[in-house]
Amino acid sequence: MILRRSIKRRIAFGHPWVYDNEIDTSDAPEDGSIVDVFTHSGQFLGRGYYNSGSTIRVRLLTRRNCKFDVDFFSRKIERSASLKSSLLKTSDAMRIVFGEADGLPGLIVDRFSGWLVVQFNTLGIARLKDVIVEALISVLKPKGIFEKSEGISLTKEGLEAREDWIYGSGPELLPFSLDGITFFADTKGQKTGFFLDQRENAERLSHYATGRDILDVFSYTGNFSFHCIKKGARRATLVDTSERALSVARETAEANRFTASCEFVRANAFDYLRAAGLSRSDLVIIDPPAMAKTPSSKRSALRGYKELNLRAMKILENQALLASSSCTQIVSEEDWSRTVNDAFHDSKKVGVIVFRGGQPLDHPEVSSIFETKYLKFCLFRIFQLADY
C-alpha cells in the first residue's frame, strides 16, 4: 500500500492511523488482513491491518518488518506491563494494554487480580485473537480471560459482540483491591467492568472528603464514594440509572463494611440534581459516561456538561466542593473548562481550583497520538460571587 506524495507528518512521526484519503495505490486487500505501508517514494513506514469499511483504512502495529506471532505480542504486552508495574504497589488491578497508546490499536486488556478482561474492538485485531490470547497466557499467567467486546464500533468493523470466558474461568464479579478497598469488576457491566482510569482522581479526592456528605451522581459501582468513605466522609449518596451497577455497589459496600454510611438511589442524574432538598451535600461528584462519540454531537455534549454542573452548583453552599469530570475524547480540555466556567457564570458563583487530574499511568497519553488524551477532572471549592 503506497501513500500519497503529500503524506502527513503525523504518520511518519508516530501516529498509527492511515485514512482512506491518504492512500495513493493499493492492491485491494481483504478486510482484516495484514498490509505493509510505504511512502510515495517507496520507503517502508510500517505494518498493520486493513479495513475498507472504515475511514481509518490501516492501523499500524509496528514500524518494523516483522511477523505478528506470539513472540511479537508477548514483547509488547511484557513491555507495557513493566512500564506500569509501579501501580501494583497500591492495587492488584491495572490496564495492561490501552490500544494505540500501548502500540496495539483495537486491543484493551485490564487485569483484575488474577483475571483478565479483554476487548477486541477492530476486525484486524480480532483476526489475531488466538496469538494474542496465547501471548497473554504466556506473559501474565491469568486464572482466566473474559472477552467483553461490545459497542457500536463492532458493527462498523463487521464484528459481533461477545461476552464469555475464552480461557479458564472466574466469577461474574471479579474481586480486586485498590487503595485498600475491595472492589468488583462486573463482567456483565459497562466496558471492562470497572473504570480504572479514575483511580488516581478518586484517591486524591478522598483526602478532601473527611466529615463531608457526598453526592455521587453517575456513581456506577462506587469508586469515588468508597474512596471518600474510607477517608472519613460522613455519608455518600450514590445515584445511577443502572440497578445492576447499584447492586454491585451495595455488594462492594458490604464487603468493606461501608453500608451504614451509604444511600443508593436509582435515578436520572439530570432529574435528581433538579430535585429539592439536596443542599445537605457539601461535596458533589459529577462523572458522566462519554456524552458524544462523533463530532456532530459535540455541541449537545457541551450543553449536557453545562447543565449538569450548573445544577450541582446551585445546591452547593459557600466552600462546598464540586468534583467534575469528562471522559469525552472529542471534547477538548479547553472546551470543557470553558463550559464549566459558563456554568459558574450562570450560577453567580466562583470556583477556585483545588486540583486538576487526568489519566493515570496505565492509560498513557502519547505525544504523537492526541486521541489518547481524553480524561479531564477538576476539583473546585465553591464561593458565592458576592462573598468572594
Buried (B, 14 or more C-beta within 10 A) or exposed (E): BBBEEEBEEBBBEEBBBBEEEBBBEBEEBEBBEBBBBBBEEEEEBBBBBBBEEBEBBBBBBBBEEEEBEBEBBBEBBBEBBEEBEEBEEBBBBBBBBBBBBBBBBBBBBBBBBBBBBBBBBBBBBBBBBEBBBBBBBBBBEBEBBBBBBBBEBBEBBBBEEBEEEBBBEBEEBBBBBBBEBBBBBBBEBBBBBBBBBBBBBBBBBBEBBEEBBBBBBBBBBBBBBBBBBBBEBBBBBBBBEBEBBBBBBBBBBEBBEBBEBBEBBBEEBEEBBEEEEBEEBBBBBBBBEEBBBEEEBBEEBBEBBBBBBBBBBBBBEEEBBBBBBBBBBBBBBEBBBEBBBBBBEEBEBBBEEBBEBBBBBBBBBBEBBEBBBBBBBBBBBBBBEEEE
